[in-house]
Amino acid sequence: MRNDILEDTWLTAAQCAKRVGLTVRALRLYEETGLIHPRRTDANWRLYGAREIARLNEILMLKRLGLSLQHIARLLAGQAADLDRMLHMQNLALRERLARTQHSLAIIDALRAKTAAGVSISVEELLQLAKDTLMTDTSLDDIAWRRYDQARPRKEMKIEPALYADYEGYYTLDHLAYVVTNRDGRLLTRISGQPELEIFPEDVDQFFYRAVQAQITFVREHGREVTGLVLHQYGFDHDAPRIEPERGIALERAFADRIAQNQPIENGEALLRLVIQDLLGEPDYKLMTPELACIAREQSETAGPFLRGMGTLRDLKFKKVTEQGWDLYEAAFDNGHLYWSFILNDDQKVSGLFYQKSPED
């Protein structure tokens, strides 16, 4: 149990069902499935305390994400209710829905203002409104579920060491080399510009990191040769096809050369300027990858007011390419300076973005 939960109140099955909004039959079903284990009195009455109610919250949240009871039972098998993880996932889901609602309201308000002013609404705007109206939270729920699954505790399983040779080699992820090394009976991974990290087997072809909340699935062609891997992180899946060693070495050399020559991304200044101006106004996140846009939405409640408080963007100067391969710029605003660093993916969308106060401020 990672969170302290006080057991100061006990409810009968009827009381628990009424307070939570379930039926007694549902409680019995969850018990039969092995999801909850209520305490029993000497008279064999079931009693539900804080731990059982916390587990019920987990069950209900995962059901809303579309999981069956059998799937939930497998997911939570042998785990105590993790209150902090459950609250964190509910917080993310609610913030994402809030951002979606605010975006929809902004579209509607803009269109109403146009009609009130006697301005015609274009077909493109009507199509966008229809798309936004029909959009459901399915994708957000999928992301929330994958985040929940990626954050759960993992158990190392022993697999045949000879399999490690199948995984060793070069892969490519967003124009970077993803290197898997079999060393002294350990499997280590490294992405260009990042430290080497060990991964641990959860099953054949399935590994997990202990240093970060991420997992790797190695993909085999017709169940034989490993042809790629999938990195599972932040609620998203990232495909990394296997490449020849020569190409992997060339990617690493190009990465190192760009840092050594301090060569900024082509049109990087113009792109960063657009991203900053977007964040200062009403962000639509079109310039970002879905993963980064999801994180940006979650942080918009605090980041938005701070950035708008900096005032108008006045100047943007390239400083250097960092050792991690990110372009670093200094941005001058009405009310101070910020250092911004970013990186692009293969589709020339911003996949990483970070800002911090300048030491001069």
Salt bridges, closest charged atoms under 4 A:
GLU7 OE2 - ARG51 NH1 2.97
GLU31 OE2 - ARG40 NH2 3.18
GLU31 OE1 - ARG46 NE 2.62
GLU58 OE1 - ARG55 NE 2.92
ASP82 OD2 - ARG2 NH1 2.61
ASP82 OD2 - ARG85 NE 3.57
GLU125 OE2 - LYS114 NZ 2.63
ASP137 OD2 - ARG97 NE 3.14
ASP137 OD1 - ARG100 NH1 3.75
ASP141 OD1 - ARG97 NH2 2.56
ASP149 OD1 - ARG152 NE 2.75
ASP149 OD2 - ARG154 NH2 3.78
GLU156 OE2 - LYS158 NZ 3.98
GLU156 OE1 - ARG210 NH2 2.97
ASP166 OD2 - ARG220 NH2 3.05
GLU196 OE1 - ARG183 NH1 2.99
GLU198 OE1 - ARG186 NH2 2.99
GLU202 OE2 - ARG152 NH2 3.62
GLU202 OE1 - ARG154 NH1 3.10
ASP205 OD2 - ARG220 NE 2.88
GLU221 OE2 - HIS222 NE2 3.95
ASP237 OD1 - HIS232 ND1 2.75
GLU252 OE2 - ARG190 NH1 2.67
GLU269 OE2 - ARG273 NH2 3.40
GLU291 OE2 - HIS238 ND1 3.20
GLU298 OE2 - ARG147 NH1 2.52
GLU301 OE1 - ARG95 NH1 2.69
ASP327 OD1 - ARG258 NH1 2.90
GLU330 OE1 - LYS319 NZ 3.62
ASP334 OD1 - ARG314 NE 2.53
ASP346 OD1 - HIS175 ND1 3.19
ASP361 OD1 - HIS337 ND1 3.83
